[in-house]
């Protein structure tokens, strides 16, 4: 049937793997031929190789017969993992003639042996096999090798018979088939190829090239990064086709095709004639037989029906190697090390496998977690969406749930270390069915201000979930009375794409290139309030006649979720005669093209903070309008990096549309402010809505959930339990030397990181930059709790609020610290928790040092001569609220409350004295680790001057001015700070 190559050619192949003695007289001639051939080929290869790397990571020993093995690994499942581990046991040796390069795509749990000729490159899971092999080639010096093996993780091998010669290796089986005519060797021949071309080709799960054929293969572009599976399949056939067109032949270990002349086969009308199609499709596909390990050397195992056979031969191979002692002890050690490292199993529940709203963030998170190598991610999607391939490209296991989604999710949770729900659209009754051991693992992302509109009982979720995540702190305020330690805030994020796609959306929807386009994205629903935008458009046109015929509005997101409201929107458009202006569109596959053609983006949503589409618009450099509620104000400053309008205010929105339209015409200097806002918004999106920051915070959160329920006793060695820190603040802490941000950063710098902080405002005065301060500190342990506005009474000193805030400390907190927003703590402060005591009393820096003893200590600056650190004697009027750590468990057990004590602004010191009197064990820490602000020591550290007359920290310039007015700089005693007094 097949025409075989000549006996002479076959004999050349056999001679390459059989040891023979050569006549010395032939050696000189052969060497001359080799040199001539090498120079000619080296010149031809120069262009193809010049972009490859210079050989990093592998100790290279140059040899004409040196071999490079590039193995691409993707830890799809345990079968793929065993394939690699089998190869490490039986296919890898520490030798100077072979280099092994493992390109690991995404997360993995394999520990590789430390061989001098073995390198591991871990990267993102992208570009499929050919692109990954090329990445490997770029990291080595390709000039050093005579042969190049390309293997993917879908095959297991090598399988060798027990009589295989001990002085040969499995590599010789393949390199021995190369000759002057054969330049590509593999396992099997298939025809047609994966894209339907009638090309007999070597299947790409395993193939070998030499220098000549590598040059040919590189020229085809087959090793480029494939954007799709189809492109990758094209590369498989392209290499064999290029080798054959170059006049060379291909060969395989498949016995049926031994020695076939494929050049002759290509001359047939149908080159696929007589070729058995893909013998690894299943048992019986090899002319009625089943492919066998002893013939194929490597077996493809990601197809049904082969595992029993392969597992049996794998077991026998291991037994023989164990008996012969041929498995390197370092391989066994690596296997043991791998067993110790179990990745954190994370399940991500998403609405669909698309890139809309929260789905995009979960996609980014899945990608990040897989890249760390510490997580095994499973994505559970309620619907398929249209981007499954992209999700699988992260290296995650992806499952689309059936109609019985609740049952499937519950089953998946049993094997999870942490579960993150990115949607509230879950089956009714699902939440109520969850058991306590499920809730310990759950984090729930609540991105809407009114989540009660969903079937999920949100109050139950908030009360029981290990973590509840909000996209803004202001958004969590509406539910903060339910926050007992499980609320976290992680800002939404987006990329910062440029308008590279301008024109596509306009062309698709028949919009003139000179038109002024306003777009709005999101389901047509009452919460997104598109009707207010339609009314604003009518207002804008009536105020600015120039808009007539130039304004186009795109309402993007009609998906049938709210059919009644969709009809209302259409009716409003009709009633205002705006059908030529307003176009209603379904949700897009990608929103970037629409944003690229948008001149003004509007989000009237009063249920998100802010919409992810609005953040993307900012990132694209589009001026963006949002409502002023729902936490948007803490992220976007009006007329600085965006525009804010009250909810439902069509008149103000209409005015902004006119202003933005005029700015495009450059009507006046004032109108240019719109462009400046757009540019500032782009910078804000890049800085504040950062993907890197967001995924890092989610990673930290998921690790915390896993640790809390699985390793509750694995605490910081400096810690004896978590400390709950109640921070009381007000607007005057927003700036200055003794500000809230500096105080929070002093907490973040604690060497003992086992703490949480509850921040709350103690009066009714606005604190406009509070949320930005908290976000700037960037720590998930900070929680903002709002329990209702109340007027500040000096005598009560907010101790009624303090008691309520203490009740919101996490149930697992062991210690309590109550302090104010202008104080400061040294990094060692929390290192002194000790379970043998109930109260840790710290000496502290204070402005009240010796203030009540002028007869003995002197007045004004003189008193500081006696010392600056006050001893904490834990007595009424002789201690400070922030200088004492309290046993929170005992506090709760004894139902202690500050506000029931007499209202004299000294409830703190009175309480400390009571605790000591009633048997609380005290440990005194005489290091000064706490600054009660303001005080002269901290003032000096911050570059200030102490104004003793008013107990204030002032600038050196202000101090000089006081000296000029007649105040004096104290010099009677040497003090560690500058002291000025009257």
Secondary structure, 3 states (H helix, E strand, C coil): CCCECCHHHHHHHHHHHCCCCCCHHHHHHHHHHHHHHHHHHHHHHHHHHCCCCCCCCCCCCCCCCCEEEEEEECCCCHHHHHHHHHHHHHCCCCCCCEEEEEEEECCCCCCCCCCCCEEEEEECCCCHHHHHHHHHHHCCCHHHCCEEEEEECCEEECCCCCCCCCCCCHHHHHHCCCCCCEEEEECCEECCCCCCCCCCEECCCEEEEEHHHHHHHHHHCCCCCCCCHHHHHHHHHHHHHHHHHCCCEEEECCHHHCCECHHHHCCCCCCCCCCCCCHHHCCCCECCECCCHHHHCEEECCCCCCHHHHHHHHHHHHHHHHHHCCCCHHHHHHHHHHHHCCCEEEEEEEEECCCCCHHHHHHHHHHHHHHHCCEEEEEEEEECCCCHHHHHCCCCEEEECCCCHHHHHHHHHCCCCEEEECCCCCCCCCHHHCCHHHHCCEEEECCCCCHHHCCCCHHHHHHHCCEEEECCHHHHHCCHHHCCCCEEECCCCCCCCCCCCCCHHHHHCCCCCCCEEEEEECCCCCCCCHHHHHHHHHHHHHHCHHHCCCEEEEEECCCCCCHHHHHHHHHHHHHCCCCCCEEEECCCCCCHHHHHCCCEEEECCCCCCCCHHHHHHHHCCCEEEEECCCCHHHHCCECCCEEEECCCCHHHHHHHHHHHHHHHHCCCCHHHHHHHHHHHHHHHHHHHCCHHHHHHHHHHHHHHHHHHHHCCCCCCCCCCCEEEEEEEECHHHHCCCCCHHHHHHHHHCCCCCCEEEEEEECCCCCCCCHHHHHHHHCCCCEEECCCCCCCCCCCCCCHHHHHHHHCCCCCCEEEEEEEECCCEECCCHHHHCCCCCCEEEECEECCCCCCCCHHHHCCHHHHHHHCCEECCCCCCCCCCHHHEEEEHHHHHHCCCCCCCCCCCCCHHHHHHHHHHHCCCCEEEECCCCEECCCCHHHHHHCCCEEEHHHCEEECHHHHHHHHHCCCEECCCCCCCCCEEEC
